[in-house]
Amino acid sequence: MTRTVLGYLFTVEWAVYVGGALFMELVWRPLQRHVPPAQTGALCNAMGRRYRWLALGSLGLIAATAIAWQVAGGPTLRASGVAGGGAAAEWRIAGLVAVWVVLVALVAAMGLLVHPRSHARHRPGEDSDELRRLRLRSIRFMDVLLRVELGVALAGALVVAWPLGSAPGLAL
Amino acid sequence: MTATWVQVLASYLHLLAVAVYVGGSVAMEFVLGPAQRFVPPAQAQILGQRSADRFLVLVWGSLVLFPVSGMLLFFSLSDQHLITHGDMLSTSEGRTLLAMMVLWAVLVANGVLITFVFRPRLVSRAKAQGGGARVAGHLESMQRAATWVSRLTRIDLAVALVVVLLGASLAYGKGIL
């Protein structure tokens, strides 16, 4: 039962993360073409703040659940009934840890550095052209980072979805 | 042991369908929804309509993908005996699978209600004939439709989370019912 609950939490947390990234790419990005620029800025600002906490929260819970899962003996292999996963599970764990680290770095960079810069406000004495250039650069960089994040998240989902206990190769 | 490509493809598509449905609903409800307060009401309404239109396409894609990838996964794991040998009610796995199918049907029914009953009411325009009373009635109907869409969306999210729990109990155990 413990493994079922942990497996459930792990799946839901990944689903929330990957689904959020897909939503941003497939719903929010095309929607921006139909919204006036000033309102796009206001919406981006509000959504970015919420999405940052949703993404970091999901990643934090993924790590906590994964650690609890390992403490509980790892996922039981449904086909063989073997607990832990043995050598076949090691590549999955290594892959997931690598994906997790990259995603945390990307979300932190976007949420704490690039996104605030794309909404930077003008201060007295600041060159407004320079500020506009900085904003545009940040927005372009943010677009690139969002796509990289989506690609990494989708690759992570493949590792999560890989049948338990299976080595990386395919039995064709 | 290596997995077959069918198992990998089916598992991946199944997880992506869950991600689009559950993660997309969470993003729609908790990220885009509250952000609409930051734009004027008329713009927020257009935004809500366009985002719902796009998201409904993804939702229907997921609802189709659930049974297709689920069945692929099922047969690739050689679990078809649960359906073909009358094990559906006599085993915990079979009952769990049956409950998943019933809840999927609930999601489809709610999807049909939202797409074909309430959404058209939300996007329809009031006719000029009939005067103010007709326009007021139309607005009331739109508000009722918006309330129902909001309710059904939340119910769908809760049902989807239960379906994932049932699925996890099959993936990591032998069912929970």
Interface residues (C-beta under 8 A of the other chain):
Chain A: M1 R3 T4 V5 L6 G7 Y8 T11 V12 W14 A15 V16 Y17 V18 G19 G20 A21 L22 F23 M24 L26 V27 W28 P30 L31 H34 V35 P36 Q39 A42 L43 N45 A46 M47 R50 Y51 L54 P75 T76 R78 A79 S80 A88 L154 A157 L158 V160 A161 W162 P163 L164 G165 S166 A167 P168 G169 L170 A171 L172
Chain B: M1 T2 A3 T4 W5 Q7 V8 S11 Y12 H14 L15 L16 V18 A19 V20 Y21 V22 G23 G24 S25 V26 A27 M28 F30 V31 L32 P34 A35 Q36 R37 F38 V39 P40 Q43 I46 L47 R50 S51 R54 F55 L58 L77 L161 V164 L165 G167 A168 S169 A171 Y172 G173 I176
